[in-house]
Amino acid sequence: MFLSASIRRHPAFREGWREMAAVSVGIGAWGLMTGVAMLKSGMSVVEAVAMTLLVFAGSSQLAAIPLLIAGAPAWVILATGFCVNLRFVVFSLHLRPYLMHMPRWRRLLHGYLTADMSYALFTRRYPTPGVLPSQREEQEAYLVGGYAINWCTWMGMSLLGIALANFIPTHWGLGFAGVLSLVAIVCSMATTRLRLLAALIAGATAVVAYALPLKLNIVAGIGVAVLLCFWLEKQMGLDAEAEDAR
């Protein structure tokens, strides 16, 4: 079996699952935005669900949607998707030494399910391919654990976006989905107190300076957050040095 009991029960599977869970909030938000975008662009529910289940590539989905709606030739749509996903050729070449001991169908399945973040986390965790059977099993378990939660999050949130798209007022536009995506990504990145403080300072400053023209309140929020957090980081560093000196 592809997902054997030894893979599911391996500690590396749970480790891959946990590490991917830390960034799955942003992935889910991107999937939600993609689901909303498909319905808002004029695709039917059946078409949107079929694309979600069969394509499994957010960037190429968003690139193909306007071409499909405009009635572009199939070769143009396919060429666009190919160009957008060229990075996966690089990913596959890099993963080849890790997977070449497996049957072809298994390699293809791993290649299809591996996405940007699961690839990044896997290669960071395992910079070199395993040689011993135990090392290969550990690496495969980690890879499967990472892309398992990635796939579940993407599919679930994309389908949720399709389901909720008709309940989102049209005048909100896709900007609403984009805001949801960015908020979720920021939340997933706020892993330290200083990062959380930076997000709060930037948000509060942007709200206070909302009246500025040309949306300069956003620039002001970023600038104030960066300056204050640099100052705080420096102060905390000095305080830590003083404490060590004592």
ABEGO torsion letter per residue (X at the ends): XABBAAAAABAAAAAAAAAAAAAAAAAAAAAAAAAAAAAAAGBBAAAAAAAAAAAGBAAAAAAAAAAAAAGBBAAAAAAAAAAAAAAAAAAAAAAAAAAAABBAAAAAAAAAABBAAAAAAAAAABABBBABAAAAAAAAAAAAAAAAAAAAAAAAAAAAAAAAAAABBAAAEAAAAAAAAAAAAAAAABABAAAAAAAAAAAAAAAAAAABBGGAAAAAAAAAAAAAAAAAAAAAAAAAAAAAAX
